[in-house]
């Protein structure tokens, strides 16, 4: 017979080993499901268990939320499952405090300098793209485009939860001893996204070049201030929603001209022709929106011999793209950008974050919605994002509603 005291002890133990999280249960239906009693993830030998302090919502998360409308995200989330989908915890942008380090991970860190070791109590984030480590790409410095890459929060359980486990080698140390004073959690949760912008702008090499940024969402705005800081000669930026707010930010970040493309791109085309008279187009286009119409704009405004970098992902495949006129006859270089270079981009952006003269933390903070949300409030949070009333917001999973 189980005594009352034993029952209470068992209940407390169950509560201790459970957590709150957001799950995607059905790809054919919009929305997420809040779970209050999900088992806390078990720690693998080569993993680190992290208590999530803050986790931010990415454009991919919005696509997952509206998965019934996005063929692309449905296909991607089933890529390794032969068409059968297993519910997962979503979310892949976060920061937190290390709670436990697996035994094999401890051993692998023996030769690491003390100030770089990942230990219990440290303040960290993580690269959530998990590469195989063995393929040609992984062995030639291209882990970020590993043919078998799996993304936590897309293919595996992610971080819209109170705890997450991540391979030791993917953990990024932000500060020892849980010190969040240099990089506040709301900013730490955005570093994954910031890395996308850093990767894109670095690949473009914008020094002295005219640049068009298509999409003034969080990544587009990050790209705007990076292009300005890195010496672009002229910056154009486009957007179709919440334009007053976003363009005000874009201009303060260094954009020279902003264009509302909700009713067409005529003004954008005219401005490019007027200002880029020598080449009749911009040197570099950064497509950050995933809008089908933006793809058309990109190849119309890029100059002959220019470069187009594609980060945005369309909800459906583009079936009517004119590759002959847009690319071949113009001699355009096209490059796809996926995530961050592992781990080159992380090292670069951490150095940038430490540079006070760039004032990056202040700029990133201005992109964030003014309040944080408990996981319980996820419906309100995603409603704001869906309406375009917020660009980037943060959940604080370790705090109750």
Buried (B, 14 or more C-beta within 10 A) or exposed (E): EEEEEEEEEEEEEEEEEBBBBBBBEEBEEBBBEBBEEBEBBEBBEBBBBBBBBBBBBBBBBBBBBBBEEBEBBBEBBBEEEEEEBEEBBBBBBBBBBBBBBBEEBBEBBEEEEEEEBBBEEBBBBBBBBBBBEEBEBBEEEBBBBBEBBBBBBBBBBBBBBBBBBBBBBBBBBBBBEBEBEEBBBBBBBBBBBBBBBBBBBBBBEBEEBBBBBBBBBBBBBBBBBBBBBBEBBBBBBBBBBBBEBBBEBBBEBBBBBBBBBEEEBEBBBEBBEEBBEEBEBBBBBBBBBBBBBBBBBBBBBBBEEBBBBBBBBBBEEEEEBEEEEBBEEBEBEBEEBBBBBBBBBBEBBBEBBEEEEBEBBEBBEEBBBEEBBBBBBBEEBBEBBEEBEBBBBBBBBBBEE
